[in-house]
């Protein structure tokens, strides 16, 4: 299976105004979070460290099922999100639903936690989603809480396809950051 071309993804994202580079687990991920982020970022095809936008990392994992494709994990870092906390899932888990007629969206929304309501009310996101719904990278988006991050997961066949859907992904990440700022998830405790 061919390696996902991170350099092509970087070029395509930079054309859209996003700044990023190939990531390094030792330099870019806090030592406390490495064991948790390895599952998303330590795959063969590597990951990107985002320097702009609302996404912090983009991890790529090759998958071979009915032909080769790549799972894509866009991480929005947060020190207080914990996978075992049901409240985190009630807040941050979401998936789109939609109906199509002749390739056009006739109705759409989001199901899941509190973030689903925010995403459904974001008109800019809804417009982007409706315009790009036939792209696999948009159609397959899901959002879920994990340890120290919220993950926007999708799949892609090539870097250009992922780049074409990244504005939609970044808009979702923006909403996640807005939600997390408005609620109290936890606090640091000195020992």
QUIHU-V653956 format. One record per residue. N is the residue number from 1. RES is the residue in one letter. PHI is phi in radians with two decimals (none if undefined). PSI is psi in degrees with one decimal (none if undefined). Layout:
<<N,RES,PHI,PSI> <N,RES,PHI,PSI>>
This chain:
<<1,X,none,135.5> <2,X,-1.21,151.5> <3,X,-1.32,138.4> <4,X,-1.12,128.9> <5,X,-1.42,89.3> <6,X,-1.08,-35.4> <7,X,-1.12,-36.7> <8,X,-1.18,-37.6> <9,X,-1.15,-43.4> <10,X,-1.02,-47.1> <11,X,-1.06,-44.4> <12,X,-1.17,-38.2> <13,X,-1.23,-38.5> <14,X,-1.15,-31.6> <15,X,-1.09,-28.3> <16,X,-1.54,-3.0> <17,X,1.71,7.0> <18,X,-1.63,136.1> <19,X,-1.77,130.6> <20,X,-2.78,168.7> <21,X,-2.66,167.6> <22,X,-1.15,133.1> <23,X,-1.55,160.2> <24,X,-2.25,126.2> <25,X,-1.03,-40.7> <26,X,-1.23,-36.8> <27,X,-1.59,-32.4> <28,X,-1.79,-19.1> <29,X,-1.98,127.5> <30,X,-1.00,137.7> <31,X,-0.93,-35.7> <32,X,-1.13,-31.0> <33,X,-1.62,-13.3> <34,X,-0.94,-47.2> <35,X,-1.06,-28.7> <36,X,-1.47,-35.8> <37,X,-1.47,-15.9> <38,X,-0.97,-39.9> <39,X,-1.03,-32.4> <40,X,-1.67,-27.1> <41,X,-2.01,-16.4> <42,X,-1.71,35.8> <43,X,-1.53,168.2> <44,X,-0.92,-38.4> <45,X,-1.48,-2.1> <46,X,1.44,-168.0> <47,X,-2.60,165.0> <48,X,-1.92,145.4> <49,X,-1.81,117.9> <50,X,-1.48,136.1> <51,X,-1.85,-10.7> <52,X,-2.46,167.6> <53,X,1.49,-169.5> <54,X,-1.78,-9.8> <55,X,-1.57,139.8> <56,X,-1.63,-41.4> <57,X,-2.43,150.5> <58,X,-2.20,113.3> <59,X,-1.77,144.1> <60,X,-2.14,132.5> <61,X,-2.31,126.3> <62,X,-1.37,142.4> <63,X,-2.38,136.9> <64,X,-2.15,110.2> <65,X,-2.23,-84.9> <66,X,-1.79,57.5> <67,X,1.80,160.6> <68,X,-1.33,135.9> <69,X,-2.63,176.5> <70,X,-2.18,133.4> <71,X,-1.41,138.1> <72,X,-2.11,130.3> <73,X,-2.10,111.7> <74,X,-1.77,113.4> <75,X,-1.71,132.8> <76,X,-1.94,105.7> <77,X,-1.24,142.6> <78,X,-2.81,128.3> <79,X,-1.18,-16.3> <80,X,-1.93,3.1> <81,X,-1.51,128.6> <82,X,-2.25,131.9> <83,X,-1.06,-32.3> <84,X,-1.45,-3.0> <85,X,-1.54,111.9> <86,X,-1.02,-33.3> <87,X,-1.11,-36.5> <88,X,-1.08,-40.2> <89,X,-1.22,-37.2> <90,X,-1.16,-26.6> <91,X,-1.47,-44.6> <92,X,-1.95,-12.2> <93,X,-1.39,133.6> <94,X,-2.79,154.9> <95,X,-2.59,144.4> <96,X,-1.39,152.7> <97,X,-2.31,149.5> <98,X,-2.81,159.2> <99,X,-2.13,139.4> <100,X,-2.05,148.8> <101,X,-2.44,117.1> <102,X,0.94,41.0> <103,X,1.35,6.1> <104,X,-1.99,144.3> <105,X,-1.30,123.2> <106,X,-1.72,-29.6> <107,X,-2.72,148.6> <108,X,-2.72,160.2> <109,X,-2.96,-171.0> <110,X,-2.25,138.9> <111,X,-1.99,153.5> <112,X,2.24,-142.1> <113,X,-1.38,-164.1> <114,X,-1.01,-37.5> <115,X,-1.05,-30.0> <116,X,-1.04,-39.9> <117,X,-1.12,-41.9> <118,X,-1.12,-43.7> <119,X,-1.13,-38.6> <120,X,-1.16,-31.4> <121,X,-1.51,-9.0> <122,X,-1.42,100.6> <123,X,-1.15,-36.4> <124,X,-1.10,-42.2> <125,X,-1.12,-44.2> <126,X,-1.06,-40.4> <127,X,-1.15,-45.5> <128,X,-1.06,-44.0> <129,X,-1.08,-46.6> <130,X,-1.11,-37.4> <131,X,-1.22,-29.7> <132,X,-1.96,14.9> <133,X,-1.08,-26.1> <134,X,-1.38,-8.9> <135,X,-1.41,131.5> <136,X,-0.98,-37.2> <137,X,-1.12,-28.4> <138,X,-1.57,-43.5> <139,X,-1.03,-31.3> <140,X,-1.70,8.5> <141,X,-1.14,134.9> <142,X,-2.41,157.6> <143,X,-2.20,135.0> <144,X,-2.65,149.7> <145,X,-1.38,143.0> <146,X,-2.46,-176.2> <147,X,-1.26,119.9> <148,X,1.16,17.4> <149,X,-2.90,167.0> <150,X,-2.01,134.8> <151,X,-1.93,127.9> <152,X,-1.77,110.7> <153,X,-1.88,141.6> <154,X,-2.65,-169.6> <155,X,-2.39,154.9> <156,X,-2.51,154.0> <157,X,-1.70,-28.0> <158,X,-2.75,161.5> <159,X,-1.01,-39.5> <160,X,-1.11,-39.3> <161,X,-1.12,-43.2> <162,X,-1.13,-42.8> <163,X,-1.09,-36.6> <164,X,-1.19,-22.6> <165,X,-1.75,-2.5> <166,X,-1.20,-31.7> <167,X,-1.07,-37.8> <168,X,-1.15,-45.4> <169,X,-1.09,-43.7> <170,X,-1.14,-34.3> <171,X,-1.15,-39.1> <172,X,-1.10,-44.9> <173,X,-1.06,-38.6> <174,X,-1.03,-44.3> <175,X,-1.13,-37.4> <176,X,-1.09,-45.7> <177,X,-1.09,-40.6> <178,X,-1.06,-44.7> <179,X,-1.12,-47.3> <180,X,-1.11,-31.7> <181,X,-1.21,-28.3> <182,X,-1.55,-9.0> <183,X,-2.10,165.0> <184,X,-1.87,107.7> <185,X,-1.62,-32.1> <186,X,3.12,-176.0> <187,X,-2.65,160.7> <188,X,-1.37,140.4> <189,X,-2.13,126.0> <190,X,-1.42,133.0> <191,X,-1.80,none>>
